[in-house]
Amino acid sequence: DLIDLATVAPETPGVAAALLRLKETSASLILFGRPEPELASGRVEAVRFAGSVAADGGFVDVGETFTAGTPAVLTVIGYADLPAGAPWMVRWYRDGELYDWYVEQESQIDGSGQMWVRLAGSPMPAGDYTAEVYVGGKLLSSSGFTVQAGDVVAMKPFASSYFHLAFNYPSDWVVTEERASDGYVFASP
């Protein structure tokens, strides 16, 4: 209801502060089992979004807009001066409604660095998403991305025990694994 009020009448005195307090209280209950957030030192310096992680550890398809049928979006969080083991969480909202969340109770973060969390949808529903990052129950960052609407090609999963890989392919294809002398996986339309 507060989100609706903030949308319809954003100049209402105190609505933004009440909404922030409600979100932080909820995060504190999840992280600590009590409504008071802990003092959160440190900061979130950047939040980016990516389609996947490359073999070298870099990020692929970094941006704020993703095409219809995107299977997942990574929320990449750059942080600085965070205390060792600080509990943190990310909440994602889709078109203003809570879509999913991730909680890290006993984190490995310490000081400065980068962490990422995968938001999966298989495929992701179209809409405008907001990712909120909480550390110690305090909201430190809020950023957004969009998954575009459009036709989605039906996909099927394939896993190769021989090559130790998995991928999705269009459902109208025929995919077989031929363990011939060259050991290739064949895919054909």
Secondary structure as UniProt FT lines:
FT   HELIX           2..8
FT   TURN            10..11
FT   TURN            13..14
FT   HELIX           15..32
FT   STRAND          43..50
FT   STRAND          52..53
FT   TURN            55..56
FT   STRAND          59..60
FT   STRAND          65..66
FT   TURN            68..69
FT   STRAND          72..82
FT   TURN            84..85
FT   STRAND          88..94
FT   TURN            95..96
FT   STRAND          97..104
FT   STRAND          111..120
FT   STRAND          127..135
FT   TURN            136..137
FT   STRAND          138..147
FT   STRAND          155..160
FT   TURN            161..164
FT   STRAND          165..170
FT   TURN            171..172
FT   STRAND          174..177
FT   TURN            181..182
FT   STRAND          185..188
//
